[in-house]
């Protein structure tokens, strides 16, 4: 059986956690989530330096887990192609297949979802989501051509 990395990516509020929960329940894959690690450590979700440190640690864990034959789901925003390509490179080094699940919605819908969950303090605003929407590099067909569909 082939080892698999599933990248669950998209903007804040797009449903990454719900999707990851489903995949983990169905497959038993290991979940890597900076938000989960930050929350468990009592770290503010807005702490950019802590997030970068945790994601770096999780990238190291990812390589080790995949090399050990464990399926992994990475639940980060992975807003840029460079981030997603870095994860693919780690998977390729372990001969793991990669599945990218991209989730998205318009900022107004994302805002309603984020507001309903009430996880961030201070709260994410619609203006935040509209700005971030312009920063995101959404996957193109050439990026996903080699990915394995679920």
VEXVODO-887344 format. One record per residue (C-alpha): residue in one letter; x, y, z. Coordinates in steps of 0.5 Angstrom, whole numbers, plus 500, padded with zeros to 3 digits. Layout:
BEGIN
A	X	Y	Z $
...
This chain:
BEGIN
X	500	500	500 $
X	503	507	498 $
X	504	512	503 $
X	500	519	502 $
X	500	526	504 $
X	494	530	504 $
X	494	537	504 $
X	488	540	506 $
X	489	548	504 $
X	485	554	503 $
X	483	561	506 $
X	481	561	514 $
X	474	559	515 $
X	474	555	508 $
X	473	548	512 $
X	480	545	513 $
X	478	543	520 $
X	472	539	518 $
X	475	536	512 $
X	481	534	516 $
X	477	531	521 $
X	473	527	516 $
X	480	524	513 $
X	483	522	519 $
X	477	519	522 $
X	476	515	515 $
X	484	513	514 $
X	487	514	521 $
X	492	519	518 $
X	496	523	523 $
X	494	530	523 $
X	499	536	523 $
X	495	543	524 $
X	499	549	527 $
X	492	552	529 $
X	491	545	534 $
X	499	546	536 $
X	498	553	538 $
X	491	552	541 $
X	494	546	545 $
X	500	550	547 $
X	496	556	549 $
X	499	560	544 $
X	495	566	540 $
X	493	564	533 $
X	495	571	531 $
X	503	570	533 $
X	506	569	526 $
X	513	567	529 $
X	510	562	533 $
X	506	559	527 $
X	512	559	523 $
X	516	555	528 $
X	511	550	529 $
X	510	549	522 $
X	518	548	521 $
X	517	543	527 $
X	511	540	523 $
X	515	539	517 $
X	521	535	520 $
X	515	531	523 $
X	512	530	516 $
X	518	527	513 $
X	519	523	519 $
X	512	520	519 $
X	512	519	511 $
X	519	516	511 $
X	516	511	517 $
X	510	509	512 $
X	505	513	516 $
X	499	517	512 $
X	499	524	514 $
X	494	530	513 $
X	497	537	513 $
X	492	542	515 $
X	495	549	514 $
X	493	555	510 $
X	498	553	505 $
X	496	559	501 $
X	502	559	496 $
X	504	555	491 $
X	511	555	494 $
X	509	552	501 $
X	505	547	497 $
X	511	545	493 $
X	515	544	499 $
X	510	539	502 $
X	510	535	495 $
X	518	535	496 $
X	518	532	503 $
X	513	527	500 $
X	517	526	494 $
X	523	524	498 $
X	519	519	502 $
X	516	516	496 $
X	509	518	498 $
X	503	520	494 $
X	500	527	494 $
X	493	529	494 $
X	491	537	495 $
X	484	538	497 $
X	483	546	496 $
X	477	549	499 $
X	475	556	498 $
X	469	561	499 $
X	468	568	498 $
X	470	573	503 $
X	463	574	506 $
X	462	567	507 $
X	468	566	510 $
X	467	571	515 $
X	460	568	517 $
X	464	562	518 $
X	469	565	522 $
X	465	569	526 $
X	460	563	528 $
X	466	559	531 $
X	469	565	535 $
X	476	562	535 $
X	480	568	534 $
X	482	573	539 $
X	482	579	537 $
X	476	576	532 $
X	478	576	524 $
X	474	582	520 $
X	471	582	514 $
X	477	587	512 $
X	482	582	514 $
X	479	576	509 $
X	478	581	504 $
X	485	583	504 $
X	488	575	505 $
X	483	573	499 $
X	488	578	494 $
X	494	574	497 $
X	492	567	496 $
X	495	563	490 $
X	490	559	488 $
X	492	552	485 $
X	492	552	478 $
X	491	546	473 $
X	498	545	472 $
X	500	545	479 $
X	495	539	481 $
X	496	535	475 $
X	501	530	478 $
X	496	530	485 $
X	492	523	486 $
X	485	525	487 $
X	481	522	493 $
